[in-house]
């Protein structure tokens, strides 16, 4: 049997893949909600738990993911401008993920009567462009920390 790439597995018309994906979402979404609640109630403890970037520690250069955790945390606390400053991909990533999951869930609940979301290559191109912008801006002139 030929193995599929993870992107085609997640965004395929395969019903089994959709069920696995929705099960993962049903596990991950409550865990994220619990994590946001924990970081809101105990911010000092949560700040010590977040790992630092090993690439930044070794090289002094920001990697493509630097600032991502802090950006999502800022977004969870309603600080949209701070989130965009820390990592430009956090807000679009959260918004598009929520829209995709809602559309997929609506498609499943309606028995396939609503349109099913499809992955487009342009989404990947936009994400890569935002990550490259983030890396160049952070390492040339910006300060994330």
N, C-alpha and C positions, 0 to 999 in steps of 0.2 A: 504494500500500500504506500502510495506516495505521500510524504508529509507535506502539510500546508504551512505556509508562513503564518505567523501570529496575526498579521494585519488582515489577511484574507480569511483567517479563522474567525476573527471578531466581527468582521463586516460582511460575512457571507450570507447567503440565503438558506443556510443549513439550520434547520430547526433545532437540532441537538446543540449546535454551537450557541444559538440564542438562549437556550435553556441554561447552559453552563454559565454563560455571561450574566444572565439575570440572577442566577444563584450567587455568583460572586458579588454582584452589586448588592444583593440583600444582606450579605455579610459585611462588605466594606463600608457601606453607607452608615449603618449603626456604629461601627467602630470609629469612623471619622467623627460622627456626632459626639460620641463619648470623649474622644480626644479633644475636640473643641471645648466641650464642657469642662474637662479637666484643666486645660490650659487657661480657661477663663477664671476658674475658681482658684487655681494654684499657679499663678504666673511665674513666681520665682522658682518653684520646683521644675516647671516645664522648661524654663530657660536653661537650666542645667542639663536637662535630658537631651536637648537638641544637639546632634553631633556637629562638629565643625567640618569643614571641607578639607580632606587630606591633600588634594591637589594644591589648594591655596596655601596650606601649611608647608608643603614641600617646595613649591616653586614661587610663591608670592603672587601668582597670577590667578585671576578668577576663571573658573571653569563654566561651561554652559549651564550648570545647575546652581551655581552660587547665588544665594539670595532667594531661591525658590521656596524653601521651607518658611523663611521669615515672611515672604510675600503672601503665601497662602494663610499663614497665621494672621497677618495684618488684614487680609481680606475677610477672614472669619470674624475679626473684631470690627469690621465696618470701615476700615481705613483704606479706601480704594486708591487714593493718590499715593500713599506710602507703599501699597502693594505694587503699583505700576512702577514706582521708582526702584524697588528692590529687584523685581523680575517682571519684564513685560509679558511673559507668557502665562503667568499665574491667572490673571483675570480671564483672558480668552479661553484658557484651558478649563477653568471651572465652569464658565458659562456654556461653552460648547459641549462639555461632558454632561452637564445637567440637561441641556436641550436634547442631546442624543438619547440619554437614558429615559427621559420623559416620553419622547417619541416612540422609542422601542417598547416601553411599558404600555403606552396607549395602543400601539399596534397589537400587542399580545392580548390586552384586555378586550379589545374590540373584535378579536377573532380574525385579524388581518384586513378589516375593512378600512382602516386608516393607512396612509402611506408609510412604508417602512423607511427609516433613514438609511442613506447609503454613504459610504466613505468615498471621498473624491480626492484625487491626487493634489489638487490645488490647496487643500487643507494642510497637507504635509509640507508643501512648498512655503506656505505662509508661516507655519510653525518654525521651519528651519531658518527662514529669513529673520524672524523675531529673535531666535536664539543667537544667530550670528550678530545681529545688531547689539544684543545684550552683552555678548562677550567682548566685542570691539569697544563699545562705549564704556564698559566697566574697566577694561584694562588700559585704555588710552587716557580717558579723562575723568571718568566717574568714580565715585567711591560708594560702595554698597554697604560697608559695615559702619 
